[in-house]
Amino acid sequence: MLYIGNTTMNGQVVPMTYQNIWGLRPNHANSRSIIGEAVFLPLLRFYPEILS
């Protein structure tokens, strides 16, 4: 995680981060793959779920 600065969300200043996310496929699969993705994500105390 890399802190890149602050942004305003819903009238509140929150820290913004750059995160490089990766993972492996489950062990029971025939092969394993590395999955990579980079995201800009605000650093919040909690992330509300949208149930729709």
Biopython code that builds the backbone (N, CA, C, O; Angstrom):
import numpy as np
from Bio.PDB.StructureBuilder import StructureBuilder

atoms = [
    (1, "MET", "N", (0.845, -1.157, 0.000)),
    (1, "MET", "CA", (0.000, 0.000, 0.000)),
    (1, "MET", "C", (0.903, 1.237, 0.000)),
    (1, "MET", "O", (1.883, 1.312, 0.741)),
    (2, "LEU", "N", (0.546, 2.199, -0.848)),
    (2, "LEU", "CA", (1.311, 3.436, -0.961)),
    (2, "LEU", "C", (0.362, 4.608, -0.786)),
    (2, "LEU", "O", (-0.615, 4.740, -1.524)),
    (3, "TYR", "N", (0.647, 5.457, 0.189)),
    (3, "TYR", "CA", (-0.164, 6.654, 0.416)),
    (3, "TYR", "C", (0.160, 7.663, -0.673)),
    (3, "TYR", "O", (1.327, 7.990, -0.889)),
    (4, "ILE", "N", (-0.875, 8.166, -1.370)),
    (4, "ILE", "CA", (-0.624, 9.107, -2.468)),
    (4, "ILE", "C", (-1.196, 10.494, -2.225)),
    (4, "ILE", "O", (-0.978, 11.393, -3.037)),
    (5, "GLY", "N", (-1.923, 10.694, -1.131)),
    (5, "GLY", "CA", (-2.468, 12.014, -0.820)),
    (5, "GLY", "C", (-3.883, 11.909, -0.281)),
    (5, "GLY", "O", (-4.358, 10.824, 0.055)),
    (6, "ASN", "N", (-4.546, 13.050, -0.205)),
    (6, "ASN", "CA", (-5.915, 13.100, 0.303)),
    (6, "ASN", "C", (-6.884, 13.422, -0.818)),
    (6, "ASN", "O", (-6.507, 14.008, -1.833)),
    (7, "THR", "N", (-8.143, 13.031, -0.623)),
    (7, "THR", "CA", (-9.221, 13.356, -1.551)),
    (7, "THR", "C", (-10.468, 13.651, -0.731)),
    (7, "THR", "O", (-10.527, 13.327, 0.455)),
    (8, "THR", "N", (-11.449, 14.257, -1.352)),
    (8, "THR", "CA", (-12.703, 14.563, -0.669)),
    (8, "THR", "C", (-13.793, 13.615, -1.150)),
    (8, "THR", "O", (-14.048, 13.498, -2.348)),
    (9, "MET", "N", (-14.435, 12.939, -0.194)),
    (9, "MET", "CA", (-15.542, 12.028, -0.496)),
    (9, "MET", "C", (-16.705, 12.386, 0.411)),
    (9, "MET", "O", (-16.565, 12.395, 1.633)),
    (10, "ASN", "N", (-17.854, 12.683, -0.183)),
    (10, "ASN", "CA", (-19.050, 13.039, 0.588)),
    (10, "ASN", "C", (-18.772, 14.167, 1.577)),
    (10, "ASN", "O", (-19.267, 14.143, 2.704)),
    (11, "GLY", "N", (-17.982, 15.156, 1.158)),
    (11, "GLY", "CA", (-17.682, 16.308, 1.996)),
    (11, "GLY", "C", (-16.663, 16.066, 3.089)),
    (11, "GLY", "O", (-16.456, 16.936, 3.935)),
    (12, "GLN", "N", (-16.019, 14.903, 3.096)),
    (12, "GLN", "CA", (-15.039, 14.559, 4.120)),
    (12, "GLN", "C", (-13.700, 14.263, 3.463)),
    (12, "GLN", "O", (-13.652, 13.576, 2.442)),
    (13, "VAL", "N", (-12.607, 14.772, 4.036)),
    (13, "VAL", "CA", (-11.267, 14.517, 3.508)),
    (13, "VAL", "C", (-10.798, 13.151, 3.997)),
    (13, "VAL", "O", (-10.795, 12.885, 5.199)),
    (14, "VAL", "N", (-10.401, 12.280, 3.060)),
    (14, "VAL", "CA", (-9.931, 10.934, 3.396)),
    (14, "VAL", "C", (-8.610, 10.665, 2.680)),
    (14, "VAL", "O", (-8.375, 11.217, 1.606)),
    (15, "PRO", "N", (-7.735, 9.819, 3.260)),
    (15, "PRO", "CA", (-6.488, 9.460, 2.586)),
    (15, "PRO", "C", (-6.750, 8.533, 1.403)),
    (15, "PRO", "O", (-7.637, 7.682, 1.460)),
    (16, "MET", "N", (-5.978, 8.702, 0.336)),
    (16, "MET", "CA", (-6.085, 7.858, -0.854)),
    (16, "MET", "C", (-4.820, 7.013, -0.949)),
    (16, "MET", "O", (-3.718, 7.504, -0.704)),
    (17, "THR", "N", (-4.987, 5.727, -1.308)),
    (17, "THR", "CA", (-3.851, 4.814, -1.408)),
    (17, "THR", "C", (-3.821, 4.140, -2.774)),
    (17, "THR", "O", (-4.842, 4.020, -3.451)),
    (18, "TYR", "N", (-2.631, 3.704, -3.161)),
    (18, "TYR", "CA", (-2.427, 2.878, -4.353)),
    (18, "TYR", "C", (-2.077, 1.497, -3.828)),
    (18, "TYR", "O", (-1.149, 1.358, -3.031)),
    (19, "GLN", "N", (-2.813, 0.460, -4.267)),
    (19, "GLN", "CA", (-2.566, -0.889, -3.772)),
    (19, "GLN", "C", (-2.410, -1.861, -4.931)),
    (19, "GLN", "O", (-3.186, -1.841, -5.886)),
    (20, "ASN", "N", (-1.400, -2.707, -4.833)),
    (20, "ASN", "CA", (-1.163, -3.760, -5.805)),
    (20, "ASN", "C", (-1.669, -5.055, -5.177)),
    (20, "ASN", "O", (-1.085, -5.546, -4.211)),
    (21, "ILE", "N", (-2.747, -5.606, -5.718)),
    (21, "ILE", "CA", (-3.430, -6.762, -5.136)),
    (21, "ILE", "C", (-3.147, -7.999, -5.988)),
    (21, "ILE", "O", (-3.202, -7.930, -7.215)),
    (22, "TRP", "N", (-2.846, -9.125, -5.348)),
    (22, "TRP", "CA", (-2.618, -10.363, -6.093)),
    (22, "TRP", "C", (-3.113, -11.543, -5.262)),
    (22, "TRP", "O", (-3.375, -11.405, -4.068)),
    (23, "GLY", "N", (-3.238, -12.691, -5.898)),
    (23, "GLY", "CA", (-3.665, -13.893, -5.194)),
    (23, "GLY", "C", (-3.414, -15.131, -6.032)),
    (23, "GLY", "O", (-3.082, -15.037, -7.214)),
    (24, "LEU", "N", (-3.574, -16.287, -5.419)),
    (24, "LEU", "CA", (-3.382, -17.568, -6.099)),
    (24, "LEU", "C", (-4.711, -18.294, -6.200)),
    (24, "LEU", "O", (-5.593, -18.113, -5.360)),
    (25, "ARG", "N", (-4.849, -19.111, -7.226)),
    (25, "ARG", "CA", (-6.055, -19.940, -7.356)),
    (25, "ARG", "C", (-6.053, -20.997, -6.261)),
    (25, "ARG", "O", (-5.000, -21.278, -5.689)),
    (26, "PRO", "N", (-7.200, -21.587, -5.954)),
    (26, "PRO", "CA", (-7.285, -22.612, -4.905)),
    (26, "PRO", "C", (-6.397, -23.821, -5.193)),
    (26, "PRO", "O", (-6.075, -24.101, -6.347)),
    (27, "ASN", "N", (-6.006, -24.532, -4.138)),
    (27, "ASN", "CA", (-5.138, -25.709, -4.263)),
    (27, "ASN", "C", (-5.774, -26.829, -5.071)),
    (27, "ASN", "O", (-5.060, -27.558, -5.759)),
    (28, "HIS", "N", (-7.093, -26.993, -5.012)),
    (28, "HIS", "CA", (-7.739, -28.111, -5.698)),
    (28, "HIS", "C", (-7.837, -27.906, -7.215)),
    (28, "HIS", "O", (-8.251, -28.820, -7.927)),
    (29, "ALA", "N", (-7.470, -26.739, -7.714)),
    (29, "ALA", "CA", (-7.488, -26.501, -9.163)),
    (29, "ALA", "C", (-6.328, -27.253, -9.824)),
    (29, "ALA", "O", (-5.341, -27.574, -9.161)),
    (30, "ASN", "N", (-6.441, -27.531, -11.111)),
    (30, "ASN", "CA", (-5.392, -28.249, -11.837)),
    (30, "ASN", "C", (-4.135, -27.416, -12.017)),
    (30, "ASN", "O", (-3.049, -27.964, -12.207)),
    (31, "SER", "N", (-4.269, -26.116, -11.959)),
    (31, "SER", "CA", (-3.101, -25.249, -12.111)),
    (31, "SER", "C", (-3.228, -24.064, -11.172)),
    (31, "SER", "O", (-4.301, -23.789, -10.636)),
    (32, "ARG", "N", (-2.130, -23.377, -10.984)),
    (32, "ARG", "CA", (-2.124, -22.181, -10.147)),
    (32, "ARG", "C", (-1.732, -20.993, -11.009)),
    (32, "ARG", "O", (-0.862, -21.096, -11.874)),
    (33, "SER", "N", (-2.366, -19.898, -10.769)),
    (33, "SER", "CA", (-2.060, -18.682, -11.511)),
    (33, "SER", "C", (-1.917, -17.517, -10.545)),
    (33, "SER", "O", (-2.592, -17.457, -9.517)),
    (34, "ILE", "N", (-1.050, -16.615, -10.881)),
    (34, "ILE", "CA", (-0.932, -15.386, -10.110)),
    (34, "ILE", "C", (-1.837, -14.354, -10.756)),
    (34, "ILE", "O", (-1.757, -14.108, -11.960)),
    (35, "ILE", "N", (-2.692, -13.757, -9.955)),
    (35, "ILE", "CA", (-3.642, -12.773, -10.442)),
    (35, "ILE", "C", (-3.207, -11.423, -9.890)),
    (35, "ILE", "O", (-3.071, -11.277, -8.675)),
    (36, "GLY", "N", (-2.988, -10.449, -10.733)),
    (36, "GLY", "CA", (-2.546, -9.145, -10.265)),
    (36, "GLY", "C", (-3.465, -8.035, -10.714)),
    (36, "GLY", "O", (-4.034, -8.082, -11.805)),
    (37, "GLU", "N", (-3.605, -7.036, -9.865)),
    (37, "GLU", "CA", (-4.428, -5.889, -10.187)),
    (37, "GLU", "C", (-3.956, -4.721, -9.333)),
    (37, "GLU", "O", (-3.575, -4.912, -8.178)),
    (38, "ALA", "N", (-3.976, -3.534, -9.880)),
    (38, "ALA", "CA", (-3.629, -2.338, -9.133)),
    (38, "ALA", "C", (-4.860, -1.450, -9.038)),
    (38, "ALA", "O", (-5.598, -1.289, -10.010)),
    (39, "VAL", "N", (-5.078, -0.870, -7.851)),
    (39, "VAL", "CA", (-6.252, -0.025, -7.638)),
    (39, "VAL", "C", (-5.878, 1.213, -6.835)),
    (39, "VAL", "O", (-4.944, 1.192, -6.033)),
    (40, "PHE", "N", (-6.619, 2.289, -7.061)),
    (40, "PHE", "CA", (-6.587, 3.457, -6.193)),
    (40, "PHE", "C", (-7.779, 3.311, -5.264)),
    (40, "PHE", "O", (-8.917, 3.221, -5.724)),
    (41, "LEU", "N", (-7.528, 3.287, -3.959)),
    (41, "LEU", "CA", (-8.570, 2.977, -2.997)),
    (41, "LEU", "C", (-8.502, 3.957, -1.831)),
    (41, "LEU", "O", (-7.426, 4.172, -1.274)),
    (42, "PRO", "N", (-9.647, 4.565, -1.447)),
    (42, "PRO", "CA", (-9.627, 5.419, -0.263)),
    (42, "PRO", "C", (-9.455, 4.562, 0.990)),
    (42, "PRO", "O", (-9.967, 3.445, 1.063)),
    (43, "LEU", "N", (-8.743, 5.085, 1.954)),
    (43, "LEU", "CA", (-8.507, 4.361, 3.201)),
    (43, "LEU", "C", (-9.574, 4.796, 4.202)),
    (43, "LEU", "O", (-9.483, 5.872, 4.793)),
    (44, "LEU", "N", (-10.585, 3.949, 4.386)),
    (44, "LEU", "CA", (-11.723, 4.255, 5.247)),
    (44, "LEU", "C", (-11.716, 3.370, 6.486)),
    (44, "LEU", "O", (-11.073, 2.320, 6.497)),
    (45, "ARG", "N", (-12.427, 3.789, 7.528)),
    (45, "ARG", "CA", (-12.546, 2.954, 8.739)),
    (45, "ARG", "C", (-13.365, 1.717, 8.453)),
    (45, "ARG", "O", (-13.081, 0.650, 8.997)),
    (46, "PHE", "N", (-14.394, 1.840, 7.595)),
    (46, "PHE", "CA", (-15.185, 0.695, 7.157)),
    (46, "PHE", "C", (-15.682, 0.981, 5.750)),
    (46, "PHE", "O", (-15.780, 2.139, 5.342)),
    (47, "TYR", "N", (-15.994, -0.062, 5.017)),
    (47, "TYR", "CA", (-16.476, 0.050, 3.644)),
    (47, "TYR", "C", (-17.919, -0.448, 3.616)),
    (47, "TYR", "O", (-18.164, -1.647, 3.745)),
    (48, "PRO", "N", (-18.883, 0.473, 3.448)),
    (48, "PRO", "CA", (-20.292, 0.071, 3.475)),
    (48, "PRO", "C", (-20.639, -0.843, 2.304)),
    (48, "PRO", "O", (-20.116, -0.687, 1.201)),
    (49, "GLU", "N", (-21.525, -1.797, 2.563)),
    (49, "GLU", "CA", (-21.995, -2.700, 1.515)),
    (49, "GLU", "C", (-23.268, -2.141, 0.908)),
    (49, "GLU", "O", (-24.121, -1.602, 1.613)),
    (50, "ILE", "N", (-23.388, -2.272, -0.390)),
    (50, "ILE", "CA", (-24.606, -1.861, -1.075)),
    (50, "ILE", "C", (-25.380, -3.132, -1.391)),
    (50, "ILE", "O", (-24.991, -3.898, -2.272)),
    (51, "LEU", "N", (-26.463, -3.355, -0.680)),
    (51, "LEU", "CA", (-27.266, -4.561, -0.869)),
    (51, "LEU", "C", (-28.390, -4.251, -1.842)),
    (51, "LEU", "O", (-29.408, -3.670, -1.465)),
    (52, "SER", "N", (-28.201, -4.641, -3.086)),
    (52, "SER", "CA", (-29.249, -4.383, -4.083)),
    (52, "SER", "C", (-29.545, -5.620, -4.886)),
    (52, "SER", "O", (-30.399, -5.592, -5.771)),
]
sb = StructureBuilder()
sb.init_structure("model")
sb.init_model(0)
sb.init_chain("A")
sb.init_seg("    ")
for serial, (resi, resn, name, xyz) in enumerate(atoms, 1):
    if name == "N":
        sb.init_residue(resn, " ", resi, " ")
    sb.init_atom(name, np.array(xyz, "f"), 0.0, 1.0, " ", f" {name:<3s}", serial, name[0])
structure = sb.get_structure()
